[in-house]
Amino acid sequence: MTTYININGDVRDAASLTVPTDRTFRGAWSFNGDAVDVDMTAALAIQKDTLRAERKPRLDQLDFDFMRALEAGTSTTQIATDKATLRNITDDARLVAATTPDELKALDLATLLGE
């Protein structure tokens, strides 16, 4: 059985290609001669989307905590700071500085937050 790789309509026999073993950034693959490379610009966009999905439950919880603090008349300063940190996580300079897919993949939410 022959396996094919289709990247944007360009279909090639996988047996004749060097293909990444990690499929995390499959949506960022591009053909480069006899190899399949990861387009780091596209991989960055994928990683940012992953971070957005990862942070959503935390932001939802902070929204809840914020409303409870308002109702109780307690300080919301730290909650607002935490929310801003999460919202700005996709602008972290370490994401753009990553030069390999492995470096980029390692920058998950916990790592970027220093947890």
PDB file as gemmi writes it, atoms N, CA and C in Angstrom:
CRYST1    1.000    1.000    1.000  90.00  90.00  90.00 P 1                      
ATOM      1  N   MET A   1       0.830  -1.171   0.000  1.00  0.00           N  
ATOM      2  CA  MET A   1       0.000   0.000   0.000  1.00  0.00           C  
ATOM      3  C   MET A   1       0.884   1.247   0.000  1.00  0.00           C  
ATOM      4  N   THR A   2       0.569   2.168  -0.851  1.00  0.00           N  
ATOM      5  CA  THR A   2       1.320   3.409  -0.964  1.00  0.00           C  
ATOM      6  C   THR A   2       0.679   4.490  -0.104  1.00  0.00           C  
ATOM      7  N   THR A   3       1.529   5.226   0.599  1.00  0.00           N  
ATOM      8  CA  THR A   3       1.055   6.344   1.411  1.00  0.00           C  
ATOM      9  C   THR A   3       1.457   7.631   0.722  1.00  0.00           C  
ATOM     10  N   TYR A   4       0.518   8.544   0.649  1.00  0.00           N  
ATOM     11  CA  TYR A   4       0.767   9.828   0.004  1.00  0.00           C  
ATOM     12  C   TYR A   4       0.657  10.957   1.020  1.00  0.00           C  
ATOM     13  N   ILE A   5       1.401  12.008   0.759  1.00  0.00           N  
ATOM     14  CA  ILE A   5       1.310  13.224   1.564  1.00  0.00           C  
ATOM     15  C   ILE A   5       0.783  14.321   0.656  1.00  0.00           C  
ATOM     16  N   ASN A   6      -0.282  14.960   1.120  1.00  0.00           N  
ATOM     17  CA  ASN A   6      -0.919  16.037   0.372  1.00  0.00           C  
ATOM     18  C   ASN A   6      -0.708  17.336   1.141  1.00  0.00           C  
ATOM     19  N   ILE A   7       0.028  18.246   0.537  1.00  0.00           N  
ATOM     20  CA  ILE A   7       0.236  19.561   1.127  1.00  0.00           C  
ATOM     21  C   ILE A   7      -0.282  20.587   0.139  1.00  0.00           C  
ATOM     22  N   ASN A   8      -1.404  21.179   0.489  1.00  0.00           N  
ATOM     23  CA  ASN A   8      -2.030  22.212  -0.359  1.00  0.00           C  
ATOM     24  C   ASN A   8      -2.250  21.737  -1.792  1.00  0.00           C  
ATOM     25  N   GLY A   9      -2.681  20.499  -1.945  1.00  0.00           N  
ATOM     26  CA  GLY A   9      -2.990  19.963  -3.263  1.00  0.00           C  
ATOM     27  C   GLY A   9      -1.808  19.339  -3.992  1.00  0.00           C  
ATOM     28  N   ASP A  10      -0.614  19.505  -3.475  1.00  0.00           N  
ATOM     29  CA  ASP A  10       0.583  18.883  -4.048  1.00  0.00           C  
ATOM     30  C   ASP A  10       0.726  17.520  -3.366  1.00  0.00           C  
ATOM     31  N   VAL A  11       0.509  16.439  -4.127  1.00  0.00           N  
ATOM     32  CA  VAL A  11       0.490  15.082  -3.568  1.00  0.00           C  
ATOM     33  C   VAL A  11       1.759  14.345  -3.995  1.00  0.00           C  
ATOM     34  N   ARG A  12       2.438  13.762  -3.001  1.00  0.00           N  
ATOM     35  CA  ARG A  12       3.674  13.016  -3.284  1.00  0.00           C  
ATOM     36  C   ARG A  12       3.685  11.713  -2.495  1.00  0.00           C  
ATOM     37  N   ASP A  13       4.423  10.758  -3.026  1.00  0.00           N  
ATOM     38  CA  ASP A  13       4.599   9.462  -2.382  1.00  0.00           C  
ATOM     39  C   ASP A  13       5.479   9.639  -1.148  1.00  0.00           C  
ATOM     40  N   ALA A  14       4.976   9.272   0.018  1.00  0.00           N  
ATOM     41  CA  ALA A  14       5.706   9.454   1.274  1.00  0.00           C  
ATOM     42  C   ALA A  14       6.992   8.641   1.318  1.00  0.00           C  
ATOM     43  N   ALA A  15       7.036   7.520   0.611  1.00  0.00           N  
ATOM     44  CA  ALA A  15       8.223   6.663   0.636  1.00  0.00           C  
ATOM     45  C   ALA A  15       9.449   7.357   0.052  1.00  0.00           C  
ATOM     46  N   SER A  16       9.232   8.361  -0.782  1.00  0.00           N  
ATOM     47  CA  SER A  16      10.359   9.044  -1.418  1.00  0.00           C  
ATOM     48  C   SER A  16      10.767  10.308  -0.667  1.00  0.00           C  
ATOM     49  N   LEU A  17      10.174  10.531   0.505  1.00  0.00           N  
ATOM     50  CA  LEU A  17      10.406  11.770   1.240  1.00  0.00           C  
ATOM     51  C   LEU A  17      10.953  11.522   2.641  1.00  0.00           C  
ATOM     52  N   THR A  18      11.692  12.489   3.144  1.00  0.00           N  
ATOM     53  CA  THR A  18      12.066  12.519   4.547  1.00  0.00           C  
ATOM     54  C   THR A  18      10.990  13.334   5.235  1.00  0.00           C  
ATOM     55  N   VAL A  19      10.272  12.694   6.154  1.00  0.00           N  
ATOM     56  CA  VAL A  19       9.094  13.298   6.778  1.00  0.00           C  
ATOM     57  C   VAL A  19       9.335  13.449   8.279  1.00  0.00           C  
ATOM     58  N   PRO A  20       8.945  14.587   8.865  1.00  0.00           N  
ATOM     59  CA  PRO A  20       9.077  14.737  10.321  1.00  0.00           C  
ATOM     60  C   PRO A  20       8.300  13.640  11.055  1.00  0.00           C  
ATOM     61  N   THR A  21       8.855  13.155  12.145  1.00  0.00           N  
ATOM     62  CA  THR A  21       8.170  12.123  12.923  1.00  0.00           C  
ATOM     63  C   THR A  21       7.109  12.732  13.836  1.00  0.00           C  
ATOM     64  N   ASP A  22       7.282  13.984  14.215  1.00  0.00           N  
ATOM     65  CA  ASP A  22       6.327  14.674  15.080  1.00  0.00           C  
ATOM     66  C   ASP A  22       5.313  15.406  14.203  1.00  0.00           C  
ATOM     67  N   ARG A  23       4.043  15.119  14.417  1.00  0.00           N  
ATOM     68  CA  ARG A  23       2.992  15.703  13.584  1.00  0.00           C  
ATOM     69  C   ARG A  23       2.321  16.929  14.232  1.00  0.00           C  
ATOM     70  N   THR A  24       2.920  17.451  15.299  1.00  0.00           N  
ATOM     71  CA  THR A  24       2.332  18.593  15.994  1.00  0.00           C  
ATOM     72  C   THR A  24       2.036  19.741  15.038  1.00  0.00           C  
ATOM     73  N   PHE A  25       2.969  20.014  14.170  1.00  0.00           N  
ATOM     74  CA  PHE A  25       2.813  21.132  13.242  1.00  0.00           C  
ATOM     75  C   PHE A  25       2.536  20.649  11.817  1.00  0.00           C  
ATOM     76  N   ARG A  26       1.753  19.577  11.713  1.00  0.00           N  
ATOM     77  CA  ARG A  26       1.410  19.002  10.403  1.00  0.00           C  
ATOM     78  C   ARG A  26       0.820  20.047   9.462  1.00  0.00           C  
ATOM     79  N   GLY A  27       0.057  20.966  10.000  1.00  0.00           N  
ATOM     80  CA  GLY A  27      -0.545  22.018   9.183  1.00  0.00           C  
ATOM     81  C   GLY A  27       0.458  23.036   8.662  1.00  0.00           C  
ATOM     82  N   ALA A  28       1.696  22.944   9.119  1.00  0.00           N  
ATOM     83  CA  ALA A  28       2.745  23.865   8.685  1.00  0.00           C  
ATOM     84  C   ALA A  28       3.782  23.177   7.800  1.00  0.00           C  
ATOM     85  N   TRP A  29       3.511  21.947   7.396  1.00  0.00           N  
ATOM     86  CA  TRP A  29       4.462  21.234   6.545  1.00  0.00           C  
ATOM     87  C   TRP A  29       4.502  21.841   5.150  1.00  0.00           C  
ATOM     88  N   SER A  30       5.707  21.769   4.563  1.00  0.00           N  
ATOM     89  CA  SER A  30       5.883  22.189   3.172  1.00  0.00           C  
ATOM     90  C   SER A  30       6.943  21.292   2.543  1.00  0.00           C  
ATOM     91  N   PHE A  31       6.812  21.100   1.237  1.00  0.00           N  
ATOM     92  CA  PHE A  31       7.792  20.288   0.534  1.00  0.00           C  
ATOM     93  C   PHE A  31       9.041  21.115   0.275  1.00  0.00           C  
ATOM     94  N   ASN A  32      10.195  20.465   0.476  1.00  0.00           N  
ATOM     95  CA  ASN A  32      11.480  21.089   0.192  1.00  0.00           C  
ATOM     96  C   ASN A  32      12.349  20.018  -0.455  1.00  0.00           C  
ATOM     97  N   GLY A  33      12.227  19.890  -1.756  1.00  0.00           N  
ATOM     98  CA  GLY A  33      12.936  18.829  -2.464  1.00  0.00           C  
ATOM     99  C   GLY A  33      12.392  17.474  -2.048  1.00  0.00           C  
ATOM    100  N   ASP A  34      13.274  16.610  -1.544  1.00  0.00           N  
ATOM    101  CA  ASP A  34      12.873  15.280  -1.093  1.00  0.00           C  
ATOM    102  C   ASP A  34      12.550  15.235   0.401  1.00  0.00           C  
ATOM    103  N   ALA A  35      12.339  16.380   0.976  1.00  0.00           N  
ATOM    104  CA  ALA A  35      12.042  16.441   2.409  1.00  0.00           C  
ATOM    105  C   ALA A  35      10.759  17.229   2.653  1.00  0.00           C  
ATOM    106  N   VAL A  36      10.186  16.962   3.794  1.00  0.00           N  
ATOM    107  CA  VAL A  36       9.053  17.758   4.264  1.00  0.00           C  
ATOM    108  C   VAL A  36       9.578  18.578   5.429  1.00  0.00           C  
ATOM    109  N   ASP A  37       9.507  19.889   5.289  1.00  0.00           N  
ATOM    110  CA  ASP A  37       9.978  20.802   6.329  1.00  0.00           C  
ATOM    111  C   ASP A  37       8.793  21.440   7.034  1.00  0.00           C  
ATOM    112  N   VAL A  38       9.068  22.015   8.186  1.00  0.00           N  
ATOM    113  CA  VAL A  38       8.052  22.758   8.925  1.00  0.00           C  
ATOM    114  C   VAL A  38       8.290  24.244   8.662  1.00  0.00           C  
ATOM    115  N   ASP A  39       7.282  24.903   8.118  1.00  0.00           N  
ATOM    116  CA  ASP A  39       7.319  26.347   7.915  1.00  0.00           C  
ATOM    117  C   ASP A  39       7.131  26.981   9.292  1.00  0.00           C  
ATOM    118  N   MET A  40       8.168  27.626   9.813  1.00  0.00           N  
ATOM    119  CA  MET A  40       8.125  28.134  11.181  1.00  0.00           C  
ATOM    120  C   MET A  40       7.112  29.258  11.363  1.00  0.00           C  
ATOM    121  N   THR A  41       6.833  30.031  10.333  1.00  0.00           N  
ATOM    122  CA  THR A  41       5.814  31.076  10.446  1.00  0.00           C  
ATOM    123  C   THR A  41       4.440  30.451  10.650  1.00  0.00           C  
ATOM    124  N   ALA A  42       4.149  29.423   9.868  1.00  0.00           N  
ATOM    125  CA  ALA A  42       2.869  28.721  10.020  1.00  0.00           C  
ATOM    126  C   ALA A  42       2.820  27.958  11.337  1.00  0.00           C  
ATOM    127  N   ALA A  43       3.941  27.381  11.747  1.00  0.00           N  
ATOM    128  CA  ALA A  43       4.000  26.658  13.020  1.00  0.00           C  
ATOM    129  C   ALA A  43       3.756  27.616  14.192  1.00  0.00           C  
ATOM    130  N   LEU A  44       4.272  28.830  14.090  1.00  0.00           N  
ATOM    131  CA  LEU A  44       4.043  29.823  15.133  1.00  0.00           C  
ATOM    132  C   LEU A  44       2.553  30.130  15.270  1.00  0.00           C  
ATOM    133  N   ALA A  45       1.874  30.258  14.147  1.00  0.00           N  
ATOM    134  CA  ALA A  45       0.428  30.509  14.182  1.00  0.00           C  
ATOM    135  C   ALA A  45      -0.309  29.341  14.835  1.00  0.00           C  
ATOM    136  N   ILE A  46       0.112  28.120  14.539  1.00  0.00           N  
ATOM    137  CA  ILE A  46      -0.502  26.933  15.142  1.00  0.00           C  
ATOM    138  C   ILE A  46      -0.252  26.928  16.652  1.00  0.00           C  
ATOM    139  N   GLN A  47       0.976  27.234  17.064  1.00  0.00           N  
ATOM    140  CA  GLN A  47       1.304  27.237  18.491  1.00  0.00           C  
ATOM    141  C   GLN A  47       0.509  28.314  19.227  1.00  0.00           C  
ATOM    142  N   LYS A  48       0.326  29.469  18.611  1.00  0.00           N  
ATOM    143  CA  LYS A  48      -0.466  30.529  19.240  1.00  0.00           C  
ATOM    144  C   LYS A  48      -1.924  30.086  19.410  1.00  0.00           C  
ATOM    145  N   ASP A  49      -2.461  29.395  18.418  1.00  0.00           N  
ATOM    146  CA  ASP A  49      -3.826  28.875  18.547  1.00  0.00           C  
ATOM    147  C   ASP A  49      -3.916  27.844  19.676  1.00  0.00           C  
ATOM    148  N   THR A  50      -2.890  27.024  19.805  1.00  0.00           N  
ATOM    149  CA  THR A  50      -2.841  26.034  20.883  1.00  0.00           C  
ATOM    150  C   THR A  50      -2.808  26.731  22.244  1.00  0.00           C  
ATOM    151  N   LEU A  51      -2.001  27.781  22.347  1.00  0.00           N  
ATOM    152  CA  LEU A  51      -1.925  28.539  23.594  1.00  0.00           C  
ATOM    153  C   LEU A  51      -3.260  29.196  23.930  1.00  0.00           C  
ATOM    154  N   ARG A  52      -3.939  29.715  22.920  1.00  0.00           N  
ATOM    155  CA  ARG A  52      -5.253  30.327  23.141  1.00  0.00           C  
ATOM    156  C   ARG A  52      -6.243  29.304  23.709  1.00  0.00           C  
ATOM    157  N   ALA A  53      -6.207  28.103  23.164  1.00  0.00           N  
ATOM    158  CA  ALA A  53      -7.102  27.051  23.652  1.00  0.00           C  
ATOM    159  C   ALA A  53      -6.720  26.635  25.070  1.00  0.00           C  
ATOM    160  N   GLU A  54      -5.410  26.586  25.340  1.00  0.00           N  
ATOM    161  CA  GLU A  54      -4.916  26.201  26.658  1.00  0.00           C  
ATOM    162  C   GLU A  54      -5.296  27.221  27.731  1.00  0.00           C  
ATOM    163  N   ARG A  55      -5.262  28.499  27.377  1.00  0.00           N  
ATOM    164  CA  ARG A  55      -5.511  29.546  28.362  1.00  0.00           C  
ATOM    165  C   ARG A  55      -6.995  29.795  28.618  1.00  0.00           C  
ATOM    166  N   LYS A  56      -7.872  29.374  27.713  1.00  0.00           N  
ATOM    167  CA  LYS A  56      -9.293  29.679  27.828  1.00  0.00           C  
ATOM    168  C   LYS A  56      -9.903  29.244  29.162  1.00  0.00           C  
ATOM    169  N   PRO A  57      -9.691  28.009  29.622  1.00  0.00           N  
ATOM    170  CA  PRO A  57     -10.284  27.633  30.914  1.00  0.00           C  
ATOM    171  C   PRO A  57      -9.767  28.497  32.071  1.00  0.00           C  
ATOM    172  N   ARG A  58      -8.518  28.888  31.998  1.00  0.00           N  
ATOM    173  CA  ARG A  58      -7.955  29.732  33.054  1.00  0.00           C  
ATOM    174  C   ARG A  58      -8.598  31.124  33.025  1.00  0.00           C  
ATOM    175  N   LEU A  59      -8.773  31.673  31.821  1.00  0.00           N  
ATOM    176  CA  LEU A  59      -9.420  32.980  31.715  1.00  0.00           C  
ATOM    177  C   LEU A  59     -10.869  32.908  32.188  1.00  0.00           C  
ATOM    178  N   ASP A  60     -11.545  31.825  31.841  1.00  0.00           N  
ATOM    179  CA  ASP A  60     -12.928  31.652  32.300  1.00  0.00           C  
ATOM    180  C   ASP A  60     -12.989  31.633  33.826  1.00  0.00           C  
ATOM    181  N   GLN A  61     -12.060  30.926  34.453  1.00  0.00           N  
ATOM    182  CA  GLN A  61     -12.027  30.874  35.912  1.00  0.00           C  
ATOM    183  C   GLN A  61     -11.728  32.252  36.497  1.00  0.00           C  
ATOM    184  N   LEU A  62     -10.803  32.971  35.881  1.00  0.00           N  
ATOM    185  CA  LEU A  62     -10.475  34.304  36.380  1.00  0.00           C  
ATOM    186  C   LEU A  62     -11.651  35.264  36.222  1.00  0.00           C  
ATOM    187  N   ASP A  63     -12.418  35.111  35.148  1.00  0.00           N  
ATOM    188  CA  ASP A  63     -13.627  35.927  34.990  1.00  0.00           C  
ATOM    189  C   ASP A  63     -14.594  35.656  36.143  1.00  0.00           C  
ATOM    190  N   PHE A  64     -14.750  34.400  36.477  1.00  0.00           N  
ATOM    191  CA  PHE A  64     -15.614  34.007  37.594  1.00  0.00           C  
ATOM    192  C   PHE A  64     -15.088  34.607  38.901  1.00  0.00           C  
ATOM    193  N   ASP A  65     -13.781  34.465  39.121  1.00  0.00           N  
ATOM    194  CA  ASP A  65     -13.161  34.996  40.337  1.00  0.00           C  
ATOM    195  C   ASP A  65     -13.309  36.511  40.419  1.00  0.00           C  
ATOM    196  N   PHE A  66     -13.193  37.170  39.276  1.00  0.00           N  
ATOM    197  CA  PHE A  66     -13.323  38.627  39.224  1.00  0.00           C  
ATOM    198  C   PHE A  66     -14.724  39.064  39.664  1.00  0.00           C  
ATOM    199  N   MET A  67     -15.729  38.391  39.138  1.00  0.00           N  
ATOM    200  CA  MET A  67     -17.111  38.728  39.491  1.00  0.00           C  
ATOM    201  C   MET A  67     -17.375  38.464  40.976  1.00  0.00           C  
ATOM    202  N   ARG A  68     -16.857  37.382  41.487  1.00  0.00           N  
ATOM    203  CA  ARG A  68     -17.040  37.082  42.922  1.00  0.00           C  
ATOM    204  C   ARG A  68     -16.351  38.129  43.772  1.00  0.00           C  
ATOM    205  N   ALA A  69     -15.163  38.577  43.363  1.00  0.00           N  
ATOM    206  CA  ALA A  69     -14.444  39.607  44.117  1.00  0.00           C  
ATOM    207  C   ALA A  69     -15.224  40.923  44.096  1.00  0.00           C  
ATOM    208  N   LEU A  70     -15.783  41.249  42.940  1.00  0.00           N  
ATOM    209  CA  LEU A  70     -16.591  42.468  42.844  1.00  0.00           C  
ATOM    210  C   LEU A  70     -17.795  42.390  43.784  1.00  0.00           C  
ATOM    211  N   GLU A  71     -18.468  41.252  43.763  1.00  0.00           N  
ATOM    212  CA  GLU A  71     -19.644  41.070  44.621  1.00  0.00           C  
ATOM    213  C   GLU A  71     -19.282  41.147  46.102  1.00  0.00           C  
ATOM    214  N   ALA A  72     -18.105  40.649  46.442  1.00  0.00           N  
ATOM    215  CA  ALA A  72     -17.672  40.632  47.838  1.00  0.00           C  
ATOM    216  C   ALA A  72     -17.007  41.945  48.254  1.00  0.00           C  
ATOM    217  N   GLY A  73     -16.729  42.794  47.253  1.00  0.00           N  
ATOM    218  CA  GLY A  73     -16.076  44.068  47.560  1.00  0.00           C  
ATOM    219  C   GLY A  73     -14.602  43.935  47.871  1.00  0.00           C  
ATOM    220  N   THR A  74     -13.970  42.858  47.386  1.00  0.00           N  
ATOM    221  CA  THR A  74     -12.539  42.652  47.617  1.00  0.00           C  
ATOM    222  C   THR A  74     -11.752  43.091  46.385  1.00  0.00           C  
ATOM    223  N   SER A  75     -10.451  43.132  46.535  1.00  0.00           N  
ATOM    224  CA  SER A  75      -9.579  43.620  45.474  1.00  0.00           C  
ATOM    225  C   SER A  75      -9.606  42.703  44.243  1.00  0.00           C  
ATOM    226  N   THR A  76      -9.615  43.327  43.087  1.00  0.00           N  
ATOM    227  CA  THR A  76      -9.564  42.595  41.816  1.00  0.00           C  
ATOM    228  C   THR A  76      -8.229  42.817  41.106  1.00  0.00           C  
ATOM    229  N   THR A  77      -7.314  43.513  41.749  1.00  0.00           N  
ATOM    230  CA  THR A  77      -6.047  43.901  41.117  1.00  0.00           C  
ATOM    231  C   THR A  77      -5.254  42.691  40.630  1.00  0.00           C  
ATOM    232  N   GLN A  78      -5.054  41.696  41.493  1.00  0.00           N  
ATOM    233  CA  GLN A  78      -4.261  40.526  41.097  1.00  0.00           C  
ATOM    234  C   GLN A  78      -4.958  39.730  40.007  1.00  0.00           C  
ATOM    235  N   ILE A  79      -6.267  39.635  40.099  1.00  0.00           N  
ATOM    236  CA  ILE A  79      -7.021  38.901  39.074  1.00  0.00           C  
ATOM    237  C   ILE A  79      -6.859  39.592  37.730  1.00  0.00           C  
ATOM    238  N   ALA A  80      -6.963  40.911  37.710  1.00  0.00           N  
ATOM    239  CA  ALA A  80      -6.804  41.669  36.463  1.00  0.00           C  
ATOM    240  C   ALA A  80      -5.394  41.505  35.901  1.00  0.00           C  
ATOM    241  N   THR A  81      -4.415  41.486  36.780  1.00  0.00           N  
ATOM    242  CA  THR A  81      -3.025  41.282  36.352  1.00  0.00           C  
ATOM    243  C   THR A  81      -2.843  39.888  35.743  1.00  0.00           C  
ATOM    244  N   ASP A  82      -3.400  38.888  36.393  1.00  0.00           N  
ATOM    245  CA  ASP A  82      -3.305  37.511  35.889  1.00  0.00           C  
ATOM    246  C   ASP A  82      -3.998  37.373  34.538  1.00  0.00           C  
ATOM    247  N   LYS A  83      -5.146  38.022  34.387  1.00  0.00           N  
ATOM    248  CA  LYS A  83      -5.858  37.976  33.107  1.00  0.00           C  
ATOM    249  C   LYS A  83      -5.025  38.635  32.001  1.00  0.00           C  
ATOM    250  N   ALA A  84      -4.408  39.760  32.303  1.00  0.00           N  
ATOM    251  CA  ALA A  84      -3.579  40.453  31.311  1.00  0.00           C  
ATOM    252  C   ALA A  84      -2.383  39.588  30.904  1.00  0.00           C  
ATOM    253  N   THR A  85      -1.787  38.930  31.884  1.00  0.00           N  
ATOM    254  CA  THR A  85      -0.658  38.038  31.590  1.00  0.00           C  
ATOM    255  C   THR A  85      -1.088  36.937  30.621  1.00  0.00           C  
ATOM    256  N   LEU A  86      -2.231  36.337  30.875  1.00  0.00           N  
ATOM    257  CA  LEU A  86      -2.728  35.271  29.998  1.00  0.00           C  
ATOM    258  C   LEU A  86      -3.075  35.813  28.611  1.00  0.00           C  
ATOM    259  N   ARG A  87      -3.710  36.979  28.559  1.00  0.00           N  
ATOM    260  CA  ARG A  87      -4.080  37.547  27.258  1.00  0.00           C  
ATOM    261  C   ARG A  87      -2.851  37.860  26.412  1.00  0.00           C  
ATOM    262  N   ASN A  88      -1.769  38.258  27.062  1.00  0.00           N  
ATOM    263  CA  ASN A  88      -0.559  38.668  26.343  1.00  0.00           C  
ATOM    264  C   ASN A  88       0.413  37.523  26.072  1.00  0.00           C  
ATOM    265  N   ILE A  89       0.075  36.320  26.486  1.00  0.00           N  
ATOM    266  CA  ILE A  89       1.009  35.194  26.377  1.00  0.00           C  
ATOM    267  C   ILE A  89       1.393  34.886  24.922  1.00  0.00           C  
ATOM    268  N   THR A  90       0.494  35.147  23.982  1.00  0.00           N  
ATOM    269  CA  THR A  90       0.810  34.857  22.572  1.00  0.00           C  
ATOM    270  C   THR A  90       1.782  35.872  21.983  1.00  0.00           C  
ATOM    271  N   ASP A  91       2.077  36.939  22.723  1.00  0.00           N  
ATOM    272  CA  ASP A  91       3.053  37.936  22.268  1.00  0.00           C  
ATOM    273  C   ASP A  91       4.420  37.743  22.906  1.00  0.00           C  
ATOM    274  N   ASP A  92       4.590  36.659  23.645  1.00  0.00           N  
ATOM    275  CA  ASP A  92       5.857  36.386  24.322  1.00  0.00           C  
ATOM    276  C   ASP A  92       6.978  36.278  23.294  1.00  0.00           C  
ATOM    277  N   ALA A  93       8.055  36.990  23.515  1.00  0.00           N  
ATOM    278  CA  ALA A  93       9.182  37.037  22.575  1.00  0.00           C  
ATOM    279  C   ALA A  93       9.830  35.672  22.358  1.00  0.00           C  
ATOM    280  N   ARG A  94       9.707  34.783  23.326  1.00  0.00           N  
ATOM    281  CA  ARG A  94      10.319  33.455  23.181  1.00  0.00           C  
ATOM    282  C   ARG A  94       9.675  32.661  22.049  1.00  0.00           C  
ATOM    283  N   LEU A  95       8.414  32.937  21.759  1.00  0.00           N  
ATOM    284  CA  LEU A  95       7.740  32.233  20.660  1.00  0.00           C  
ATOM    285  C   LEU A  95       8.385  32.579  19.325  1.00  0.00           C  
ATOM    286  N   VAL A  96       8.597  33.838  19.080  1.00  0.00           N  
ATOM    287  CA  VAL A  96       9.196  34.284  17.815  1.00  0.00           C  
ATOM    288  C   VAL A  96      10.665  33.867  17.744  1.00  0.00           C  
ATOM    289  N   ALA A  97      11.314  33.795  18.891  1.00  0.00           N  
ATOM    290  CA  ALA A  97      12.738  33.442  18.929  1.00  0.00           C  
ATOM    291  C   ALA A  97      12.984  31.957  18.672  1.00  0.00           C  
ATOM    292  N   ALA A  98      11.972  31.124  18.806  1.00  0.00           N  
ATOM    293  CA  ALA A  98      12.149  29.683  18.567  1.00  0.00           C  
ATOM    294  C   ALA A  98      12.542  29.450  17.115  1.00  0.00           C  
ATOM    295  N   THR A  99      13.588  28.670  16.903  1.00  0.00           N  
ATOM    296  CA  THR A  99      14.092  28.441  15.548  1.00  0.00           C  
ATOM    297  C   THR A  99      13.810  27.040  15.026  1.00  0.00           C  
ATOM    298  N   THR A 100      13.349  26.155  15.915  1.00  0.00           N  
ATOM    299  CA  THR A 100      13.044  24.788  15.482  1.00  0.00           C  
ATOM    300  C   THR A 100      11.646  24.417  15.974  1.00  0.00           C  
ATOM    301  N   PRO A 101      11.019  23.458  15.320  1.00  0.00           N  
ATOM    302  CA  PRO A 101       9.712  23.005  15.798  1.00  0.00           C  
ATOM    303  C   PRO A 101       9.747  22.499  17.243  1.00  0.00           C  
ATOM    304  N   ASP A 102      10.820  21.813  17.623  1.00  0.00           N  
ATOM    305  CA  ASP A 102      10.930  21.298  18.992  1.00  0.00           C  
ATOM    306  C   ASP A 102      10.994  22.433  20.012  1.00  0.00           C  
ATOM    307  N   GLU A 103      11.745  23.488  19.685  1.00  0.00           N  
ATOM    308  CA  GLU A 103      11.821  24.643  20.587  1.00  0.00           C  
ATOM    309  C   GLU A 103      10.442  25.284  20.731  1.00  0.00           C  
ATOM    310  N   LEU A 104       9.741  25.424  19.622  1.00  0.00           N  
ATOM    311  CA  LEU A 104       8.423  26.048  19.640  1.00  0.00           C  
ATOM    312  C   LEU A 104       7.422  25.194  20.413  1.00  0.00           C  
ATOM    313  N   LYS A 105       7.450  23.900  20.183  1.00  0.00           N  
ATOM    314  CA  LYS A 105       6.538  22.984  20.859  1.00  0.00           C  
ATOM    315  C   LYS A 105       6.753  23.008  22.377  1.00  0.00           C  
ATOM    316  N   ALA A 106       7.980  23.188  22.804  1.00  0.00           N  
ATOM    317  CA  ALA A 106       8.312  23.205  24.230  1.00  0.00           C  
ATOM    318  C   ALA A 106       7.725  24.429  24.949  1.00  0.00           C  
ATOM    319  N   LEU A 107       7.334  25.435  24.195  1.00  0.00           N  
ATOM    320  CA  LEU A 107       6.807  26.661  24.795  1.00  0.00           C  
ATOM    321  C   LEU A 107       5.303  26.556  24.986  1.00  0.00           C  
ATOM    322  N   ASP A 108       4.926  25.692  25.896  1.00  0.00           N  
ATOM    323  CA  ASP A 108       3.496  25.561  26.231  1.00  0.00           C  
ATOM    324  C   ASP A 108       3.138  26.608  27.282  1.00  0.00           C  
ATOM    325  N   LEU A 109       1.891  26.645  27.669  1.00  0.00           N  
ATOM    326  CA  LEU A 109       1.419  27.680  28.590  1.00  0.00           C  
ATOM    327  C   LEU A 109       2.144  27.634  29.928  1.00  0.00           C  
ATOM    328  N   ALA A 110       2.295  26.452  30.484  1.00  0.00           N  
ATOM    329  CA  ALA A 110       2.966  26.327  31.784  1.00  0.00           C  
ATOM    330  C   ALA A 110       4.410  26.822  31.714  1.00  0.00           C  
ATOM    331  N   THR A 111       5.102  26.493  30.643  1.00  0.00           N  
ATOM    332  CA  THR A 111       6.491  26.935  30.475  1.00  0.00           C  
ATOM    333  C   THR A 111       6.567  28.445  30.358  1.00  0.00           C  
ATOM    334  N   LEU A 112       5.701  29.028  29.526  1.00  0.00           N  
ATOM    335  CA  LEU A 112       5.731  30.473  29.333  1.00  0.00           C  
ATOM    336  C   LEU A 112       5.358  31.220  30.611  1.00  0.00           C  
ATOM    337  N   LEU A 113       4.529  30.621  31.441  1.00  0.00           N  
ATOM    338  CA  LEU A 113       4.148  31.257  32.708  1.00  0.00           C  
ATOM    339  C   LEU A 113       5.130  30.952  33.831  1.00  0.00           C  
ATOM    340  N   GLY A 114       6.096  30.077  33.570  1.00  0.00           N  
ATOM    341  CA  GLY A 114       7.089  29.731  34.576  1.00  0.00           C  
ATOM    342  C   GLY A 114       6.566  28.829  35.667  1.00  0.00           C  
ATOM    343  N   GLU A 115       5.620  27.982  35.306  1.00  0.00           N  
ATOM    344  CA  GLU A 115       5.021  27.058  36.287  1.00  0.00           C  
ATOM    345  C   GLU A 115       5.753  25.729  36.334  1.00  0.00           C  
TER     346      GLU A 115                                                      
END                                                                             
